[in-house]
Amino acid sequence: MVTTDPSSPFAPPTAVAGVILAAGRGRRMGTFGDRPKLLLPLRGAPLIGHVVQSARASRLAPLCIVLGHHAEEIRAAVDLTGLTVAVNHDAAAGQSGSLIRGLDAVGARCAAVMFLLGDQPLIGPRLIDTLIDAHQRRDPAITLPVFAGRRGNPVIVAARLFPELRRLRGDTGARALLKAHEGETQRVTVDDAAVRVDVDTPEDYARLQRSATAVSEEASEADST
């Protein structure tokens, strides 16, 4: 099922669209009361809310979010104005289904798609736009960020790979696509560790909270001087 917000912009054919993947159950997180992983709080907003805000503040257009498990809770808790909402009713079958649902929602209206993970709340609009700029300058098959020599997310996939993307199955995500097009992949070195930070476990979330607290305290000290 796909629902489209009437305020969603119709993008020019050279645009890079954004698809936020937010359909997973988050099993590795265990339980935090009755709150889904993507709705855990960070700096006054849910994890997924930070991703939505960053995507909306960037040059990505059009925008889509793919929901699955906890879809109604996320709709109720997060402002999704301006995004197309797609629902993957078979999210348990793997991430490839969510990639395809998102592509169905935006693929005809763009030259490439950036896939953002719903549990990467530190990805900011400046980083997103840096990757868009790099991709549009060279038009590779795939553009991805690298931090400290290691590949991260989000990843941009050019429209010429959409037919292959639609053939993906299971929980491989885009890994098979990345392997098949290794020689056509642009790696963009960034100085932002956020591309390597996601929230899969309680330990990840605890580290993220400590980091956010430290940043807030530093900002408060700077404001008081």
Stockholm file with secondary structure:
# STOCKHOLM 1.0

chainA/1-225         MVTTDPSSPFAPPTAVAGVILAAGRGRRMGTFGDRPKLLLPLRGAPLIGHVVQSARASRLAPLCIVLGHHAEEIRAAVDLTGLTVAVNHDAAAGQSGSLIRGLDAVGARCAAVMFLLGDQPLIGPRLIDTLIDAHQRRDPAITLPVFAGRRGNPVIVAARLFPELRRLRGDTGARALLKAHEGETQRVTVDDAAVRVDVDTPEDYARLQRSATAVSEEASEADST
#=GR chainA/1-225 SS CEECCTTCCCCCTTCEEEEEEECCCCGGGCCSTTCCGGGCEETTEEHHHHHHHHHHHSSCCSEEEEECTTHHHHHHHSCCTTCEEEECTTGGGCHHHHHHHHHHHHGGGCSEEEEEETTCTTCCHHHHHHHHHHHHHHCCSEEEEEETTEECSCEEEEGGGHHHHHTCCTTCTTHHHHHHTGGGEEEEECSCGGGGCCCCSHHHHHHHHHHHHHHHHHHHHHHHC
#=GC SS_cons         CEECCTTCCCCCTTCEEEEEEECCCCGGGCCSTTCCGGGCEETTEEHHHHHHHHHHHSSCCSEEEEECTTHHHHHHHSCCTTCEEEECTTGGGCHHHHHHHHHHHHGGGCSEEEEEETTCTTCCHHHHHHHHHHHHHHCCSEEEEEETTEECSCEEEEGGGHHHHHTCCTTCTTHHHHHHTGGGEEEEECSCGGGGCCCCSHHHHHHHHHHHHHHHHHHHHHHHC
//
